[in-house]
Amino acid sequence: QAQLVESGGGLVQPGGSLTLSCVTDNSYSRYNMGWYRKAPGQERELVAAVALGGMTHYSDSVKGRFTASRDGAKNTMYLQMNRLRPEDTAVYHCNVVPYSDYPRGWGQGTQVTVSS
């Protein structure tokens, strides 16, 4: 059973910002983590990853606009999203990267809607 709780989503205008949070149980502390998103009719995609050592990786679609980080002491991961675009609209989830390393399921996600 997944113990992942995402929050921070909402409705924002194009060009705006949001910060997402993901709280996990301690079992996830041993894994590289990432933020995934799924838009209606599209496959789930990995947009940002944070390795155990802190190194980050971003998809081309969000590079330069999104910043991922994690606080091991709080078992919390963050995604700072700036200069949001309508195509960023999706349900955002956090989970292990790659998912197959620890496939315990998905949390409820948090909806991000970018619209004027």
N, C-alpha and C positions, 0 to 999 in steps of 0.2 A: 504494500500500500504506500503510495507516494506521500511524502510529508513535505510538500512544497506549497507555500502560500504566497502568491503574487498579489501586489497591490500597486496603486498609484496611477492607474489608467484614467482616462476621461476624454472629454471632448475639448479639442483645442483648435485654434485657427491655424491655417498655414503660416509657417514661420515661427510658430510658438514653441514652447518647451514643456517637457514633462520629465519627471524622475520616477522610474519604477523601482520597486523593492521586491525582493524574494527572500523569504525566511524559510530555512530548511531545518530538518533535524540533524543531529551531529554526524549521522552516518554519511552525509554527503561531503563532509569536510576532507575526505581523502581523494576526491575526484576533481578533475578539471570541470568547470561549469560554464554554461552559456545561456544566452537568451535566444529563444526561437520565436518565430511569429507565424501565424496562419491567417491568411486572408480568405474570404469566401471564394470557393472555386479554385483555390490554389493549394499547392503542396506546402507543408510546413517547411520553413527554411531557418537555418541557423544564421543569425545576424551578428552575434558578438560572442566571443569566448574569452574566459579568463582562466589561465592555467594556475596550478597550485603555487607556482613561484611568482605569479602576478603578471606574467606576460599576457598580452591581449592580442586578439585577432578579430578583424571585422570584415564583413562582406563588402563588396564594392558599393553596394546600394546605400550603405550607411556610413562608410568610412569618412572621417572628418566631421561628422555630425553627431554621432553617438559615442558615448564613453562608458565602458563597463568596468566595474570594480567589485571587490568582495572584501568583507570584513570577517575574517575567520573567527575572531573572538565572539562575534554575534551570530555566526552562521547565517549571514545575510549577504546578498548580492544586490548590486544596484545597476541601473541603466539610465544614464543621463542622456536625454534625447533633445537635441537642439535643431533649429531650422527644420521643423517637421513639415512633411509634404503629404498631400492626400494619399499618395501611394504607400505611406507608412501605416495606413489604417489596417488594423489586424488585431487578433487576440495574441497577446504576448505571454509566453511561458518561459520559465527557467527550468533547466534540467542538466543532467550530466552530459559532457561532450567526450567521446561520442555516446549517444544514448545507450548503445548496446553494452557499454561498460557497467551499467547499473540500471537495468530496465525495470524500475518499480512502478512505472505509470506516470501520469501527468497530473499536475494540479489543475485548479479551475481556470487559471490564466487571468489576465486583466485586459479589458478592452481598451484599445486606443483608437480614437476616431479623430481624424484631421479633416476639418471641413469648415468652410466659411458660412 
